[in-house]
């Protein structure tokens, strides 16, 4: 199925996607908090998102609870690192943007059917990242409340 070919494209090009996003993320004024971290740390974190995205989207085995657990903890970590929440959210928005631009750049679509499959993938990516951002925000705010409490 074409959908799984798109997932393979993402997985097989995780390094390229990571390199592009890191360059953007570390050069933007809106995400300057990430410059506190070593470049290789940022790279590893971005690579982790892209390399595992196919797994998260490829099967229905992953529950919302599992996504919640992983990304709530990630939000707590970003808080403890001192990265502002708006920058964390923007980073995930950039992951989505770079992913879709990369797929379009590869001119992977030869038919309306394939474009439909790509849109299905895009819809799943958007839903996944909406949940992810929500859970990261929850974890971040939990950690903030602990500091204030």
C-alpha positions in Angstrom: 0.0 0.0 0.0 1.2 3.5 -0.9 0.6 4.7 2.7 3.3 2.4 4.0 5.7 3.5 1.2 5.3 7.0 2.6 6.1 5.7 6.1 9.1 4.0 4.7 10.2 7.2 3.0 10.0 9.0 6.4 11.9 6.3 8.2 14.6 5.9 5.5 15.2 9.7 5.4 15.1 10.4 9.1 18.7 11.7 9.0 18.0 14.1 6.2 14.7 15.3 7.8 16.6 15.7 11.2 19.4 17.7 9.6 17.0 20.1 7.9 14.9 20.6 11.0 17.9 21.1 13.3 19.3 23.8 11.0 15.9 25.6 11.1 15.3 25.0 14.8 18.7 26.2 15.9 18.7 29.3 13.7 15.2 30.7 14.5 14.9 33.5 17.1 11.5 31.9 18.1 13.3 28.7 19.2 16.5 30.1 20.7 15.9 28.1 23.9 17.1 25.0 22.1 20.5 26.7 21.7 21.2 26.0 25.4 21.5 22.3 24.4 24.4 20.8 22.6 23.8 20.4 18.8 24.2 16.6 19.1 21.6 16.5 21.8 19.1 18.4 19.7 19.9 16.2 16.7 19.4 13.0 18.7 16.0 14.3 20.0 14.8 15.3 16.6 16.0 12.1 15.0 14.2 10.1 17.7 10.9 11.8 16.7 11.4 11.2 12.9 12.8 7.7 13.2 9.9 6.5 15.4 7.1 8.3 13.6 6.6 5.4 11.2 6.2 3.1 14.1 3.7 5.4 15.9 1.7 5.8 12.7 2.2 2.4 11.0 0.1 0.4 13.3 -2.8 0.8 15.7 -0.8 -1.0 18.4 0.1 2.3 20.0 -2.5 3.6 22.4 -3.3 7.1 23.3 -2.2 6.2 26.8 1.2 5.2 25.5 1.6 8.5 23.6 0.4 10.4 26.6 3.0 8.7 28.9 5.9 9.3 26.5 5.1 12.9 25.6 3.9 14.0 29.1 7.3 13.0 30.3 8.9 14.8 27.5 7.1 18.0 28.5 8.4 17.6 32.0 11.9 17.3 30.7 11.7 20.4 28.5 10.4 22.3 31.5 13.4 21.2 33.7 15.7 22.2 30.8 14.3 25.7 30.9 13.0 25.6 27.3 9.9 27.9 27.1 6.6 26.0 26.3 5.9 28.1 23.2 9.3 27.0 21.8 8.5 23.4 22.5 5.2 23.6 20.7 6.8 25.5 17.8 9.4 22.8 17.5 6.7 20.1 17.0 4.9 22.3 14.5 8.2 22.6 12.6 8.5 18.8 12.6 5.2 18.5 10.8 6.0 21.3 8.4 9.4 19.9 7.4 7.9 16.5 7.0 5.2 17.6 4.6 7.6 19.8 2.6 10.0 16.9 2.3 7.3 14.5 1.0 6.1 17.1 -1.5 9.7 17.8 -2.6 10.2 14.1 -3.4 7.3 14.3 -5.9 6.2 11.0 -4.6 2.7 11.2 -6.1 1.9 9.8 -9.5 -1.9 9.6 -9.2 -4.9 11.1 -7.5 -5.1 7.9 -5.5 -1.5 8.4 -4.2 -2.3 12.0 -3.3 -5.3 10.7 -1.4 -3.1 8.3 0.5 -0.6 11.1 1.2 -3.5 13.2 2.6 -4.5 10.3 4.8 -1.0 10.2 6.1 -1.0 13.9 6.6 -4.3 13.7 8.6 -2.8 11.0 10.8 0.4 13.0 11.3 -1.7 16.1 12.3 -3.8 14.1 14.7 -0.7 12.5 16.2 1.1 15.8 16.7 -2.0 17.5 18.1 -2.1 14.8 20.8 1.6 15.0 21.3 1.5 18.8 21.8 -1.4 18.5 24.2 0.5 15.8 26.3 3.8 17.7 26.2 1.9 20.8 27.4 0.3 18.7 30.2 3.7 17.4 31.4 5.3 20.8 31.2 2.5 22.4 33.2 2.6 19.6 35.8 6.3 20.3 36.3 5.6 24.1 36.5 3.0 23.5 39.2 5.4 21.4 41.2 8.0 24.2 41.1 5.4 26.8 42.3 3.8 24.5 44.9 
